[in-house]
Amino acid sequence: MAGITGMGDSFNLPNYAGELFALTPADTPFLSAIGGLTGGRMTSSTEFEWQTYDLRDPSQRTRVEGATAPTAENRARAGGRNVVQIHQEKASVSYTKQATAGMLTTPGSAPYRGVDGSNPVNSELDWQVAQALKSIALDVNYSFINGTFNNPTTNATARRTRGLLQAITTNRIAKGTSVTGATSATDTITSTGHGLVDGDKIVFTAVGAATGIVPGRIYYADQQDANTFKVSSTLGGAAITLGTASGIAFTEPWATTLTPGHVTDLLQLAYDNGGISEQETATLLCNSSQRRALTAAYASAYGQFHETSRDVGGVAVDQIVTDFGTLAVMMDRHMPQDTISVVSLEQCEPVFLNVPGKGVMFEEPLAKTGSSDEVQLYGEIGLAYGNERAHGVMTGLKV
């Protein structure tokens, strides 16, 4: 169901009777967990920093009797940086719409049957503001996972916070086949020698200006030849209209079934580099496809999948027993379907820019220009992810 652009009035925001159900999930597990663990912190700059340091590798360092003090070996610190990203939404509702909560939409054709009940939304503006806040929370959660970094030198482009998946550069394992440099026109993608056959699943990693497709979701190749193909959201479904775009990238996922050994490889990378040392917050972050794969892998291999749960930052998670401890398994709808990430959650926290006299996420009325009420929602939020080597990611997995 598409939203509307601009002002909401009594024609484009119809009222209905009966209980109100949400079609779009509004859960934000990753954001909720790291916010619950740390509470977040404030910044007074659009760019913020944290420090990392290491210790020398241990060895059997010996000294002889009476030796002078050895040469000093001090530890250098390094800085990690990210930026806060602006989240701004507007709600606009006409006076008439706000006054007509009891005006229900009537059938447009026979048999013109009426229904009992009343409209549960008594204040349209308040309801629209609440939905805008939920949408911002979803945007923040998505950006914290998938965000690509940009810290512009002018106001010509927007600041973009670096998400966790981009931040991880050391502990990365890539499966499947990755393709970059594809383009689209209307409903056709051009990618020279792509190697796909009809029915192959792909996961987009970048979509450029293409419409109708979302990075991280599963799509099916169709009507392909050596250098072009179309995609649909279901096997054998209608081709999606993409428009004209460049910079499209995708992955043809791995055909191999996930095993505990594959997961252990990722966990070992993170552990060897100092991650997942705090068992209470060591977490495997995944979407639905890899959640099923994890369950199947651990249940069939060792019976090590536990239908028990624990609480991490206020978020209920299941657990699996691995060679590197008992890890939480957290499902998040904003994780790519072909990806598993191991996260040291205690190192992650949201960072807020505190606007004087207003706060970190606020609603305020806009200037009156007509017979409507308009408000804006505003906040600037970024992700501090600590030591990127404390996390790990595996991409291109079977979906």
C-alpha positions in Angstrom: 0.0 0.0 0.0 1.6 3.2 -1.2 1.6 6.4 1.0 0.7 9.8 -0.3 3.0 12.7 -1.0 2.2 16.1 0.4 -0.8 17.1 2.4 -3.2 14.6 3.8 -6.9 15.5 3.3 -10.3 13.9 3.5 -10.0 12.5 0.0 -6.6 10.9 0.0 -6.6 9.7 3.7 -9.8 7.7 3.9 -11.3 6.5 7.2 -12.4 2.9 7.8 -14.2 1.1 10.6 -12.7 -1.6 12.8 -9.5 -2.5 14.5 -6.3 -1.1 12.9 -3.4 -3.5 11.9 0.0 -2.6 10.7 1.2 -4.1 7.4 4.8 -3.1 7.8 6.9 -4.6 10.6 8.3 -1.8 12.8 10.8 -3.9 14.9 14.4 -2.6 15.0 16.4 -5.3 16.9 19.9 -4.1 16.3 19.1 -0.5 17.1 17.1 -1.5 20.2 19.8 -3.8 21.5 22.7 -1.4 21.3 20.6 1.4 22.6 19.5 -0.8 25.5 23.0 -1.9 26.3 24.6 1.6 26.3 21.9 4.2 26.2 23.8 5.9 23.4 25.9 9.0 23.8 25.9 12.6 22.7 28.1 14.5 20.4 28.6 18.2 19.8 29.9 17.8 16.2 28.6 16.2 13.0 31.7 14.0 13.1 32.5 12.0 16.2 35.5 9.8 17.2 36.5 7.0 19.5 39.9 5.5 20.2 41.4 2.0 19.9 44.6 0.6 21.0 46.4 -2.8 21.1 49.0 -4.5 23.2 52.2 -6.1 21.9 52.1 -9.8 21.1 53.0 -11.8 24.2 56.2 -13.8 24.4 58.7 -15.2 26.9 60.6 -12.0 27.3 63.6 -12.7 29.5 66.0 -10.4 31.3 69.4 -11.1 32.9 70.4 -10.1 36.3 71.5 -6.5 36.7 70.3 -5.6 33.2 69.5 -2.0 32.5 65.9 -1.1 31.6 64.9 -2.2 28.1 64.1 0.3 25.3 60.8 1.9 25.9 57.9 0.4 23.8 54.9 2.7 24.1 51.4 1.9 22.7 50.1 4.1 20.0 46.4 4.8 19.9 44.2 5.0 16.8 41.0 6.8 16.2 37.7 5.5 14.7 35.4 8.0 13.1 31.9 8.3 11.8 29.3 11.0 11.2 25.7 11.6 12.3 23.1 11.4 9.6 20.1 13.7 9.4 16.7 12.1 9.7 13.9 14.5 8.8 10.3 13.9 8.1 7.2 16.1 7.7 3.5 15.5 8.4 0.8 17.7 6.9 -2.9 17.3 7.5 -5.7 19.6 6.5 -8.2 21.1 9.0 -11.0 19.2 7.2 -9.3 15.9 7.5 -8.7 16.4 11.2 -12.3 17.3 11.8 -13.8 14.4 10.0 -12.7 11.3 12.0 -16.3 10.1 11.9 -16.6 10.2 8.1 -16.1 6.7 6.9 -15.3 5.6 3.3 -18.3 4.1 1.6 -18.3 1.3 -1.0 -17.7 2.4 -4.6 -19.8 -0.3 -6.3 -22.6 -2.7 -5.7 -23.7 -4.4 -3.4 -23.1 -1.3 -1.2 -23.2 -3.2 2.1 -22.5 -1.2 5.2 -20.4 -2.4 8.1 -20.6 -1.9 11.9 -17.8 -0.2 13.8 -16.0 3.1 14.2 -12.7 4.7 13.2 -10.1 4.1 15.9 -8.0 7.1 14.7 -9.3 10.1 16.5 -6.4 12.5 15.8 -5.1 12.1 12.3 -2.1 14.4 12.8 -1.0 12.6 15.9 -1.3 9.3 14.2 0.7 10.4 11.2 3.4 11.8 13.4 3.6 8.4 15.2 4.0 6.6 11.9 6.7 9.0 10.8 8.6 8.3 14.0 8.4 4.5 13.4 9.7 5.1 9.9 12.6 7.1 11.2 13.5 4.3 13.6 13.4 1.8 10.7 15.7 4.1 8.7 18.1 4.4 11.6 18.3 0.7 12.0 18.8 0.1 8.3 21.5 2.7 8.1 23.3 1.3 11.2 23.6 -2.0 9.3 23.8 -1.1 5.7 24.9 2.5 5.6 27.6 3.7 3.2 29.8 6.5 4.5 29.9 10.0 3.3 31.4 13.0 5.0 31.0 15.9 2.5 33.0 19.0 2.4 30.0 21.1 1.3 26.3 21.0 1.9 25.7 19.8 -1.7 25.4 16.2 -0.6 24.1 14.6 2.6 26.1 13.1 5.4 25.8 9.3 5.6 26.7 7.3 8.6 28.9 4.2 8.1 27.0 1.1 8.8 28.3 -2.0 10.5 28.7 -4.1 7.3 30.8 -1.5 5.6 32.8 -0.8 8.7 34.0 -4.5 8.9 37.1 -4.6 6.7 39.3 -7.2 8.5 37.1 -10.2 9.3 35.4 -10.8 5.9 34.6 -14.0 4.2 33.0 -13.8 0.7 31.1 -16.7 -0.8 29.1 -16.9 -4.0 29.9 -14.8 -7.1 29.9 -11.0 -7.0 29.2 -8.9 -10.1 29.7 -5.1 -10.3 29.2 -2.5 -13.1 25.8 -3.7 -14.3 23.3 -1.2 -15.8 19.5 -1.2 -16.4 17.1 0.1 -18.9 13.3 -0.3 -18.4 13.1 -3.8 -17.0 16.4 -5.2 -18.4 19.7 -5.5 -16.7 22.9 -5.6 -18.8 25.9 -7.4 -17.3 28.3 -8.9 -19.8 28.9 -12.6 -19.3 26.8 -12.7 -16.2 26.5 -16.5 -16.2 22.9 -16.7 -14.8 20.2 -19.0 -16.0 16.5 -18.6 -15.6 15.4 -19.2 -12.0 18.8 -18.3 -10.4 18.5 -16.4 -7.2 20.5 -13.1 -6.8 20.9 -10.6 -4.1 21.6 -7.0 -5.1 24.4 -5.2 -3.2 24.0 -1.9 -5.0 21.0 -0.6 -7.1 22.1 2.9 -8.2 19.0 4.8 -9.3 17.1 1.7 -10.2 13.5 1.5 -8.8 11.6 -1.5 -7.6 14.5 -3.5 -6.1 16.1 -3.3 -2.7 19.6 -4.4 -1.7 19.7 -7.5 0.4 16.5 -9.1 -0.7 16.2 -12.2 -2.9 15.2 -11.8 -6.6 15.0 -14.3 -9.5 16.7 -14.0 -12.8 14.5 -14.5 -15.9 14.4 -14.1 -19.7 18.2 -14.1 -19.8 20.6 -14.2 -22.6 24.5 -14.1 -22.4 24.6 -10.4 -21.4 21.2 -9.4 -20.2 18.4 -10.6 -17.9 15.3 -9.5 -16.1 14.4 -10.0 -12.4 11.2 -10.8 -10.5 10.4 -11.0 -6.8 8.9 -14.5 -7.2 10.1 -17.5 -9.3 8.5 -17.0 -12.8 6.9 -13.8 -11.7 6.5 -10.6 -13.7 9.6 -8.6 -14.6 10.2 -5.6 -12.3 10.5 -2.2 -14.0 13.8 -0.8 -13.0 14.2 2.3 -15.1 17.6 3.6 -16.3 20.4 3.2 -13.8 24.1 2.4 -13.6 26.3 1.2 -10.8 24.2 -1.9 -10.2 26.0 -4.8 -8.3 24.7 -8.2 -7.3 25.7 -11.5 -5.8 24.8 -14.9 -7.1 24.7 -16.8 -3.8 26.7 -19.8 -2.9 25.1 -23.2 -3.7 26.7 -24.9 -0.7 24.6 -25.5 2.4 25.8 -23.7 5.5 27.5 -25.9 8.1 28.8 -25.2 11.6 32.3 -25.3 10.2 31.5 -22.3 8.0 30.2 -20.4 11.0 33.2 -21.4 13.0 35.6 -20.0 10.4 33.9 -16.6 10.8 33.8 -16.8 14.6 37.5 -17.7 14.7 38.4 -14.7 12.6 36.6 -12.4 15.0 37.9 -14.1 18.1 41.5 -14.1 17.0 41.3 -10.4 16.4 39.9 -9.7 19.9 36.1 -9.9 19.3 33.3 -11.9 20.9 35.1 -12.0 24.2 32.1 -10.9 26.2 29.7 -13.9 26.0 26.6 -11.9 27.1 26.8 -9.7 24.1 28.4 -11.9 21.4 25.8 -12.1 18.7 25.2 -13.6 15.3 23.1 -11.1 13.3 21.1 -12.5 10.3 17.9 -12.3 8.3 15.3 -15.1 7.8 17.2 -17.2 5.2 20.3 -17.5 7.3 18.3 -17.9 10.5 16.8 -21.1 9.0 20.3 -22.2 7.8 21.8 -21.7 11.3 19.0 -23.7 12.9 19.4 -26.6 10.4 23.2 -26.6 10.6 23.5 -26.8 14.4 20.5 -29.0 15.0 21.5 -31.6 12.5 25.2 -31.6 13.3 25.5 -31.7 17.0 22.1 -31.0 18.5 23.5 -27.8 19.7 20.7 -25.5 18.9 18.9 -24.4 22.1 15.3 -23.3 22.1 16.2 -21.2 25.1 16.5 -17.5 24.9 18.2 -14.7 26.7 17.8 -10.9 26.8 20.4 -8.7 25.1 19.8 -5.0 25.6 16.1 -5.6 26.1 15.8 -7.8 22.9 14.9 -11.4 23.3 17.2 -13.7 21.3 17.8 -17.5 20.9 21.1 -19.1 21.6 23.5 -21.6 19.9 26.5 -23.3 21.4 29.6 -23.0 19.3 33.3 -23.7 19.6 33.7 -20.1 20.6 31.0 -19.9 23.3 27.2 -19.6 23.5 26.2 -16.9 21.1 22.9 -15.0 20.7 21.1 -15.3 17.4 19.4 -12.1 16.5 17.1 -11.8 13.5 16.9 -8.4 11.8 14.9 -7.7 8.7 17.4 -5.2 7.5 20.3 -7.7 7.2 20.9 -8.9 3.7 19.4 -12.4 3.1 22.8 -13.8 2.0 24.8 -12.5 5.0 25.7 -13.4 8.5 27.5 -11.0 10.8 29.1 -11.8 14.1 28.9 -8.7 16.3 30.4 -7.7 19.6 27.4 -5.7 20.6 29.0 -4.1 23.7 31.2 -2.1 21.3 28.3 -0.6 19.4 26.3 2.4 20.4 24.1 5.1 18.8 25.5 8.7 18.9 23.1 11.7 18.9 23.7 15.3 18.0 21.9 17.3 20.8 20.2 20.4 19.3 20.2 23.1 22.0 16.7 23.6 23.5 15.2 20.8 21.4 16.9 17.5 22.1 18.1 14.6 19.9 14.8 13.7 18.2 12.0 16.2 18.3 8.7 17.3 16.7 8.0 21.0 16.0 5.3 22.9 14.2 6.2 24.5 10.9 5.1 28.0 9.7 1.5 28.4 9.0 0.8 28.8 5.2 -2.8 27.5 4.8 -5.7 25.6 6.3 -3.6 22.7 7.6 -1.3 21.8 10.4 2.3 20.9 9.5 5.0 19.5 11.8 8.5 18.2 11.2 10.4 15.5 12.9 14.2 16.0 13.2 17.2 14.2 14.6 20.9 13.5 13.7 22.1 10.0 14.6 25.2 8.0 13.8 26.8 4.6 14.7 29.9 4.1 16.9 31.0 0.5 16.2 34.2 0.4 18.2 37.0 -1.9 17.0 36.0 -3.1 13.5 38.1 -6.2 14.1 35.9 -7.2 16.9 33.1 -8.0 14.4 33.0 -10.2 11.3 30.8 -10.8 8.2 30.2 -13.6 5.8 28.5 -12.7 2.5 27.1 -14.6 -0.5 25.7 -17.5 1.4 23.1 -19.9 0.0 19.5 -18.4 0.3 
